[in-house]
């Protein structure tokens, strides 16, 4: 699962059926991080420049798979694994992803 972020664009979710990995792909420069964080408030919160917390509710809603019991079970397993590694937070519930930078 990948969350794609770019200045001036809505957050986009790809590879929704690959629940064995989770990354945040960010286009743009480090200087644009603050404005990107402000634009994506409630969806993504950055932890420095290397990690981002992504709303679990947003992931489920955006996946297009929330009606699939099989997908929801696999997603719950991904969340449980992330929780066991300390990659989850509550209030609001979010999963931590590594930020991968791309030119753009």
C-alpha positions as CSV (number, residue, x, y, z in Angstrom):
1,X,0.0,0.0,0.0
2,X,1.3,3.4,-1.0
3,X,0.1,6.9,-0.1
4,X,1.2,9.4,-2.7
5,X,1.5,13.0,-1.8
6,X,2.3,16.0,-4.0
7,X,1.9,19.8,-3.5
8,X,-1.4,21.1,-4.8
9,X,-2.9,17.6,-5.2
10,X,-5.2,15.5,-3.1
11,X,-3.6,12.5,-1.4
12,X,-3.8,9.3,-3.5
13,X,-3.8,5.7,-2.4
14,X,-2.3,2.9,-4.6
15,X,-1.6,-0.8,-4.3
16,X,-4.5,-1.2,-1.9
17,X,-4.3,-5.0,-2.1
18,X,-0.6,-5.1,-1.1
19,X,-1.0,-5.1,2.7
20,X,2.5,-6.4,3.4
21,X,4.1,-3.0,3.0
22,X,3.2,0.6,3.6
23,X,5.0,3.7,2.3
24,X,4.3,7.4,1.9
25,X,5.6,8.6,-1.5
26,X,6.2,12.3,-1.5
27,X,6.9,14.5,-4.5
28,X,8.4,17.9,-4.0
29,X,11.0,19.4,-1.8
30,X,11.7,19.4,1.9
31,X,10.8,23.1,1.9
32,X,7.2,22.4,0.9
33,X,6.6,20.0,3.8
34,X,4.9,22.5,6.1
35,X,2.4,23.6,3.5
36,X,1.8,20.0,2.4
37,X,1.1,19.0,6.1
38,X,-1.3,21.9,6.4
39,X,-3.2,21.0,3.2
40,X,-3.4,17.3,4.3
41,X,-4.4,18.0,8.0
42,X,-6.6,15.1,9.2
43,X,-5.1,12.7,6.6
44,X,-1.4,12.9,7.1
45,X,0.8,14.2,9.9
46,X,4.5,14.3,9.4
47,X,7.0,13.2,12.0
48,X,10.1,15.0,10.9
49,X,11.0,14.5,7.3
50,X,11.4,10.7,7.4
51,X,8.0,9.4,8.7
52,X,4.4,10.3,8.4
53,X,1.3,9.2,10.3
54,X,-1.6,8.4,8.0
55,X,-5.2,8.2,9.1
56,X,-6.5,4.7,9.3
57,X,-10.1,5.9,8.6
58,X,-8.8,7.6,5.5
59,X,-7.0,4.5,4.3
60,X,-10.2,2.4,4.7
61,X,-12.5,4.9,3.1
62,X,-10.1,5.6,0.2
63,X,-9.2,2.0,-0.5
64,X,-12.5,1.2,-2.3
65,X,-12.3,-2.2,-0.5
66,X,-14.2,-1.4,2.7
67,X,-17.1,-3.6,1.6
68,X,-14.8,-6.7,1.3
69,X,-14.7,-8.7,4.5
70,X,-11.6,-10.4,3.2
71,X,-9.8,-7.1,2.6
72,X,-10.9,-5.7,6.0
73,X,-9.5,-8.8,7.7
74,X,-6.2,-8.5,5.9
75,X,-6.1,-4.7,6.7
76,X,-6.8,-5.5,10.4
77,X,-3.9,-7.9,10.3
78,X,-1.6,-5.2,8.8
79,X,-2.7,-2.8,11.6
80,X,-2.1,-5.5,14.3
81,X,1.4,-6.0,12.9
82,X,2.1,-2.3,12.8
83,X,0.8,-2.0,16.4
84,X,3.2,-4.8,17.5
85,X,6.1,-2.8,16.1
86,X,5.0,0.5,17.6
87,X,3.9,2.0,14.3
88,X,0.4,2.8,15.4
89,X,-1.0,5.7,17.4
90,X,-4.5,6.5,18.7
91,X,-6.6,9.6,18.9
92,X,-6.9,9.7,15.9
93,X,-5.9,6.2,14.9
94,X,-3.0,6.4,12.4
95,X,-0.3,4.2,11.0
96,X,3.3,5.3,10.6
97,X,4.9,5.1,7.2
98,X,8.4,5.7,5.9
99,X,8.5,8.8,3.6
100,X,10.1,8.0,0.2
101,X,11.0,11.2,-1.7
102,X,10.5,11.5,-5.5
103,X,11.4,14.4,-7.7
104,X,8.5,16.3,-8.8
